[in-house]
Amino acid sequence: MTNWFRRRYLKHTVQLLPRSSDTPTWKLIISQFNTLSAATQDCTVDSQFTQNSWHVKLHPNLSYQAELELHSLMQILHRLSPIPEIPDTRVLLHSVPKFSTSNAYQLLTYHGALWKPAEYVWIHTIPQNCKIFLWLAFKDRLNTKANMVSKCWSEDPHCPLCPALESADHIILRCKNANSLWEKMNLLHLANHSESSSAFLQAVVDRNHSNRGIEPIWFAACAYTLWKARNNMIFERQIDNMQFIIQQISDTLKLRSMRANEATKERILSWCAGL
């Protein structure tokens, strides 16, 4: 099986690796587009540039993520041309002497570069139902009114509280309840100027507004509570005031802190005390 895999598959799949002699632009391309795989082991930068234009030949079966990366790559390469004086060869990511069952499994199950917000979702302290909620929210796959219109389940895409389309980002960042919550936490300006909820979370982590390491945990509690408040209004005709929402966030975090280690638990409880 190992020999068959090596002969039939591994020799045709080559991942590009950055080298010390690479130009800064090429290093940037390799680091950002590591899903793309070359078609042969002899693939070089110069071989992909013919008749004064780029004709990138990659692995024949590209994933959706790889297709997106290829499109972005071609936009970057459109303004560039290779430098003939710099040799540029590529080698197998896992050379034959280091070939193992583990490497074969990693190659077969490789689905592209890790989506950045994923590291803020799959955290032990966050319960499974909230992880799924965050994943759907970041991907804008929740059953918001805007999405229900696109599925022909509804005719009104607008938020019942605001004159805006009801999307996941609107509920978490810009709706009436969200504005009140982020204003209390001195994050209103950042929330209103963030492109998406995942971008907002990333900005909060970068700016370190709270104790380092727990931003994804309290953000998950805030976002999930805002979603539940929205559902209470839609299905139960119940309007949750801000004091109730903040109390729900605090209670949720105190409960989730029981799943964390002592250091993380202390930081979560300290953050709750400041609400």
N, C-alpha and C positions, 0 to 999 in steps of 0.2 A: 504493500500500500504506500509506504514511504517513498520507494523508488518510483512508483507510478506518479505520485503527486509531484515529485521533483522534476520528472521528465515532462509531464503533460501540462503542468500549471505554473510551477515556480519559475521555470526558465523564461516564461513569457510575461511575467509580471515584475516590473522594476519600479521601485519608488525612488524619487530623486532625493538625494541627500546633500545638504550644504557642505561646502569645503572651504578651507581657509583661503584659497585663491579666488573664490567667487567674488564678484562685484557686489556692493551693498544692495543694488536693486534686485539682483538674482537671489541673494540671501533672503530678502524680504518676500519675494515671490514663493520661494520654497517653504518658508516658515508659515505663510498664510494659506497656501494651497496644497497641503499635504495629503489631501484625498486623491488628487490626480496621480495616475500611474502611467509610466511610459510603456510603449508597446514592445520594445526590445531592449536588451542589455546594452546595445551600442548607441542608444539614444543620446544625443548631445544637443546643446542649445543651437549650435550652428545648423544641425540637420533639420531643425524645425523652421528655418528661415530660408525660403526659396523664392526666386523671382521678386525680390524686394517686398515680400509680405510673409506673414506667419501662417504656417500650416501645421498646427500642432497635432501630432498623431499620438493618441493615448490608448489606454486599455479599451478594448471594444465595448465593454459593458459598464458604462458609467452610471453611478447612482444619481438620484435627483440632486443630492448635495454636491456631487462632483460636477454635474452639469451647471449648477449655479456658480461654482468656483471657476469653471472653465470660462463662463461668460465674463466674470470679473477679471480673470487673467487676460483674456483677449483685449479687454478695454485698456489694461495697463500696457500690454505689449504693443498696442497700436502706435504708441509714441516712442518705442524703443527699437533698437537694432543691435545685434550681437557684435562683439569685438573679436575679430578673427585672431588677433595676436594672443588671446588668452585661451589655452586649451581647456576643454570642459567635457569630461567624461563622467559617466555615472556607473555605480555598482549596485549590486543587490543589497537590499536592506538587511537581509539575513543571508550571509554567504553560505556556500554549500558546506564547509567544515563545521559551521555552527547550526546546521539545520537540525530541527528537532520537532517532535509532535506538538510542543507548545507553540513554536513559531508557525507551524502549519495551521494550527487552530486560530491564532491571531490573524493570520493572513486571510483565512476563509471567512472569519467573522468581522473583519474590518469594515466599518460602515462610514468612514470619513472622520474628519476632525470633530472633536467633542464640541457640542453646542455650548457656548459659554455659560448661559444661565442655568445649565443643568447642574452645575456644582452648587447652586443656591437652592435647588429643589430637593435633591436626594440626600437629605441630611437626617441622621438618625432621630434627632429630637422632634422633627416634624412628623406627625402621624400620616399614615398612608393616604387617607381620604384628602388631606390637605395637600399632599404632594401631587396627587392627581389633579386637584383643582388648580394649583399653580402652573402645572404643565399645560393644562388646557387654556388657562388665562394668558400665559406668555405666548401661546400659539394662536390666541384669539379664536378658540374653538368652544367657548362656553355658549350656552343657549341664551345669548343676549337678544334683544329685540332686533338689532341689525342683522344678526346671523339667522334669526327665525324668518325674517323677510327673505333673505337669500335662499332659504330652504322652502319658501312658499308656505310657511306655517303661520304667517301673520302678515298684516298689511301695514302696520304702524312700526317704523324702526326707531321711534324717538323715545328718549328717556322720559318717564312720567314726572320727574322733578325738574328737568332742565330742557331748554329748547335745543337739544343736541341729539345726534345719533347715539344710541345706547350700545357701546362696545365694551369689551372687558377693560380696556385702558381708560375709558370714560368713567366706569364705575369705580375703579381703583384709584384714579388720579384726579379726576376733574368734576365729579358729580358733587352735589350739595353736601352730602355726608363726608365725602373724601376731602373736600376743601376745608371743612371744619376740623377734621381730624389732623390733616397735615399742617394746618395753621397752628393748632395747639402744639405741635411738635416742631415748629419753626422750619417746616419743610415745604410750605405751600408754594413758594416761588420755584423751587426745584421741581416739584410735582407738575406744576402748570407748564413748565418749559421742557419737560422730558418727552422724548419722542414716543416712548412706550413704557409700560410698567417695568419691564426687564431693564431698560435703560435707566429708569429712575432708581431701581435697586442697586444697579452697578455704580451709579453716581453717589449714592448714599454710602456704599462700601468704600469707594475711593476717597470720599471726604471724611469718613470716619466720624459721623455725627454721634454715634453711640459707642458703647464698649466694643472693642474690636472682636469680631468673630460671631456676634449674635445678631447682626443686622438681618440676615435672611430669616432667622427664626421669628423676630418680632414683626418683620414685614409680612411673613406668611400669616401670622395671627391677625394683623390689621386687614390685609386683603380679604382673607376668608370671612372675617366679621362684617366687612362692608358688603360682601356678596350675600351673606345671610340676611343683613338688614334690607337689602334690595328685594330678596325673595319674600321676606316677611311683608313688605309693602305690596308686592304683586299678588301673592297668594293668600295672605291672611288679612290684608287691609290694615296692617299694623305699622304705625310710624314709630321707629326707634329713635329716641333723642340721643344727642351726643354723649350725655352722661351715661346712658345705658350702654352705648357702643363701647366706650372706653372701659367700663366695668367688665364687659364681656371679653375684651382684649386682655385685660389684666388677669381675669380668672382663667382664661385659656392658657396664657403663658405660665401662670403658676402651676397649672396642671401639667403642662409639657415639660416644665423644668424638672419634674420627677424622673424624666427619661434621660436627663443629661448628667454629666459628671459634676463633681462638686464645684469646680471652678466655673464652668458654664452656668450651672444653677445659680451661683452667687451673682453672676453678671446679669442674668435674666431677672432675678428678683430685685436687683438694684435698679434696673431699667424700669420695671413696673412701678417701683416706689416713686419714680419721677414723673409718672403720668398725671 
